[in-house]
Amino acid sequence: MGAGGSALTVSAELLAKDLTGRTFIVTGGNSGIGYGTAAQLAKQKATVVIGCRRLDAGQAAVDEINAANGNSGKLTAMVLDLASLSSVRKFAAEFKKSHSALHCLINNAGIMNTPVGTTSDGFETQFGTNHLGHFLLTNLLTDSLKASAPSRVVCLTSAYHNDAQGKKGHIDFDDLNFERRKYDGWTAYAQSKLANLLHAHELGRRLAPVGITAVSVHPGFVRSNLINNTMGGLMQRVVDPYLVYGEGMIEPWEGIQTSLHCALAEDLIPGAYYAQNNSPKGVVGGWPVKSPLPEASDDAVATRLWEVSEALVKGKGL
C-alpha cells in the first residue's frame, strides 16, 4: 500500500485469519499497543507469549484477554526484562523448553525519553533496552524461527528515528552510551529507534534466505503510557485534546494496525520500513515507505551496528 494521508488499516481478511497452531511472542504485551496486538492475535486463536518485566502485570493482562475472548490456555506471560541481558537469556531458554515453534517475534516493548541512566549491564538505558535487549533476544530465538519458517520478526521503531523533538537520529559509534557527550533523552531515543530500524534492515538481509522475514514498524503517535517520562498522567490529560487534534495522536487500536499487518500479511518486503500515516501529523507513512533519513537505509551502517551490537552482547556472556 502506498503513502498517503489517511490511516492505514489491516484488511478484514487478515483479521479473520485462523491462527491456530501459530506461535507469537509479543514483548511488552501487557500494556499499550503490545496488549492490543497480543489480544487480537489471541482472538484469532494464536498461541501468544507476552514478555514483560513484572509477571503480575503480565498475568493480569492474560486474565483480562482470556476473559474477553475465551482463549484460555493459549495466552501466557513470562518474565522478560530487556534492560538485563541475563533476563533475556533466561526468557529465551525457558521459552524454548516450553514451546517447540516460533512463527513470529514482535519486538514491541520500548521506553522513551528517559532520564540519564544505564541498564544492569552498563549500557545507556534507551539503547540498551530498546535495541540491545531485542537484538540479543532475536539472536537467541533465530534457530526457533528458522525451524518454524516461513516466520517473522517485527521490530517496532518510531518516526522519531528521523527527528525526535528536533534531535536528529544518528548512530554515534564513538559514544553509543553517552559517556563523553552530554546526555539528552530525545537524542538517545532517536538513536535507539534508528537502531531498531537498522536492526530490521540487516535482519532482512541476513535471514530472508532461510525463510525469516524481518521488517520495522512505526505504529504512529499512540495514546499510551510511553509518554509518561515526558509528561505525567495529569499533564497528559490536560493537553490530550491538543495531542489528538494538533499533533495527530491516535488510539491504541489504530496504533496496532501496522504491527498486525506486518505479523499477518504474506507480501512483506524483507528489511523494509512500514509506517502509519500522519501520526504524528506530517509523517508520511506507507506499507512500506522509505525513511526520510539517509542513514536509515545505509547498508554499511546497518552492518556495522550489527557487528558492534554482537560484540557488546557477547562481551556480557552470550
N, C-alpha and C positions, 0 to 999 in steps of 0.2 A: 504494500500500500504506500502511496506517495505522501509527500509532505503537504500540509495544508493547515487551515485554521481551526477546523472542528476537531473534537476529541475523537481519538481512535478507539474503537471498541471491538472486543472479541466476537467472532461470529457465533450465532446461535448453535451452529453445528458443533463447534468445538466445546461449547458449554454443555452440550447434550452427550458428549462422548463418554462411553462407559470405560472407566479406568481400572476396572477390576484386574488384579494381578500386576499392576504397575506401582512401583515404589518410589516415593519422593522424599527428599529431605528439604525442609524449609528452615534456614537459620533465622532466629528472631521471630519465630512463628507464633509467639504468644501475644503479640500486640501489633497494632497498626496494619500496614499492608501485608506483613507477614502472616498475621492472623487471618486476614481476608483471603489470602492466597491459599493457606492451609485449609480453611473452611470450605472453599469452593472445590478443591481437589478431593477432599474427603466426601463432599456431597456427591461427587461423581464416582465414588466407590474406590478411590485410590487408597493404597497404604501410605500413610503420611507420618513422618517422624519430625517433630518440632524440636529444634535445638535451641536451648535458652539457658541463660545464666542461673536462674532460680527455678528449681524443679517445681516448687509450689505454684508459681505463676504459670508455668507450662502446663501443669496438671489441671489448673483452673480453666485454662483455655481449652484443653482437651475435653473436659467435662461439659463445658458450655457448648462446644461444637457438636459433640455427640448427642447432647440433649436436643439440639436443634434438628439434627438430621438422622438420628438413629443409627449412625455408622459405628456402633460400638465395637471396639477391638481392633480397628484398622488405623486408629489415630493414637499415637503415643508421644510422650515428651521425654527427652533425655537432656542431661546437663551438658552444656557447651558454653564455655567462656572463651570467646575469641581473643581476649586480651591475655590469655595464658596458653602458651604452646603445649604445655603438659596436659591441659584440659582438652585441647584439640586432639591430641594423640589418644587420650583415653576415650573420647567420644567415638573416634573413628574405629578404634579397636572393639569397643562394645557394640557398635552398630554392625560390624562385620560378623560378630559372634551370633547376633540375633536376626540378621537379615541376609538372605542369600543373593539378593539382587538390589540394584540401584539404577533406576531408569532416568532420574532427573535430580540433580543437586541445584537447589536455588539458594545462592549466596546472597541472602536478603538483609541480614542484620547489619546495623551500622550506627555510628554516633556522629554528631555534627557540632562543630564549633565549640569544642570542649576547652576548659581551662588547661593551661600548661601542665603536662604530666607525662608519665611513662607507664607502659604495661608492666606486668610482673617480670617480663624478660628484658626490660630496659629500653624498649622501642617507644618513640613518640606515640602517644595514646591513639590518635586517629589513624596514623599509618599502620601501627601495629595491629589495631583491632579491625579496621575496615579492610585492609589489604593483606597483611602478613598472616593473620589468623585464617582468612579464607584461602589464601594461597597454600598454606600447609594442609588445610582440610581437603582441598581439591586434590592435591598431590597424593594424600593418603588414601583417597577413595577412587582414584583413577582406575585401579585394577577392577574394582566393583563395577564401575561404569563401563569399562571395556568388556567385561564378561556379560553385561546386560545390553550391549549395543544392538540396535541404534539407541543412543541415550543422549542426555543433555547436561550442559552446565549453563546456568543463567546467573550472571554476575550483575547485581544491582550497582549502578553508578549514579550519577546525577548530572544535570545540565551545568551544575556548578563546577564540574571538572574543567570547564572553559573559563568561567568567570564567577567567582564567589564573592558577592558584595564588593566588587572592584578588585579582588585579588585574583590574578591570572593563574590558571593551572599550569604547573611545571613540576617535573620530577627533578629535584635537586640532588643528584647523586653524590655531590660533595658534602651534603649536610642533610640527609634524609630525616634525621631525628632532632633538628633544630638545636644542635649542640654549640654552633657558632653564631648563627643568625638569630635575631630577636624573634621570639615565638609570636605567632599571630594565629588565632583559631581558624579564621577563614582561609588563610594561606595553607595551613595544614590540612584543612578539609578538602580544598581543591586538589592538593597533591594526592591525597588518599583516594579521591574519587577518580582522578585521572589514572591512578594505579589500577583501580578496578577495571576501567575500560581497557587499558593496555593489557592487563592480565587476560581478559576475554579475547582480545585480539591475538595474543600469542597462543593461547589455548586453542583457538580456532585453527591456527596453522599446524600446531603440533598434533592435535587429536582427531581432526577430520579424517585422516587416513585409516583410523581404527574404529570409525563409526560413532564418534562422540562429537556432537555439535555444540560449540560454546559461543555464546553471544553476551553482549552487555545491554542493560536496560536502564533508561531514565524513566521512572514511574510518573513524574510530574511533581509539582509542589503540593504535597498531600497533607491534609489535616491529620496530624499525629503527634505523639509525644517527642518526636525527633527535635522539635524546635525548642524544647524546654531549656536547653543550655543558653539559648539566645534570648528568650523571654519567658518569664514564669507563666503558670497557668492563668492567673488573674489577668496579667497584661495581655495574654493571647486572646482571652475572651473580650477584652475591651476593644482591641484592634481587629477582631475577627471579621467584621463586615468589610473593612478595608482590604484585608488579606484575600478575601474571596473575590470582591469586585474590582479592587485596584491592582492586586498582584497575581490573580489567577489561581488562588489556592483551590484545590479540588477535594472531593470527598474520597474516603478510602476505596469505595467500590470502583470509582473512576481510576484511582491510583493503582489498582491491581490488574487493569486491562492489559498493559504491555507485558507484565510478568506472565500472566496466563497465556497470552498469545505465544510468547516465546517458549513456554513449557509444553504447549499442546499442538502448535501448528506444524505442519510437515515440511513447509518450504522455506526454512530459515537459511540464511547465508552464514556459514561459519566465520566467526570473528567479527561479525557486523554489530553495529550500534543501533538499537531500537529505542525510540524516544516518543513519549507522549507529547502531543501538540499543545502549544500555547500555555504551558504550565511550568514555570511562571510565564506571565504574559510576555509575548515577544519571542519565546522559544519556538523555533521551527522544528517540529518533530516529523517522524515518519517511520514506517516499518519495512525496511530500515531507512536510516538517513546518515549522511556524512557529518561528522562532528565539525564545527567551525574552527576548532583548534588544530592547527597543523601537527602538533606533537602527538595528538591522539591517534593519528594514523601513520606514525613513523615506525617502520618495521625495526629499525636499529634500536630505537629507544625501548620498544616492547621487548626485544630480545635481551637487551642489557638489563632491563628491570627484572626479567625472569631469572637471569643468571645471578644478579645481586640478591634477589629475594631467596633463591635457593641456597646461596651461601649463608645468608642470615639465619634461616631456619635450621640449616644443617649445623651451624655453629652452636645451636641450642639443643643438639642431640638427635636430629632426625636420622 
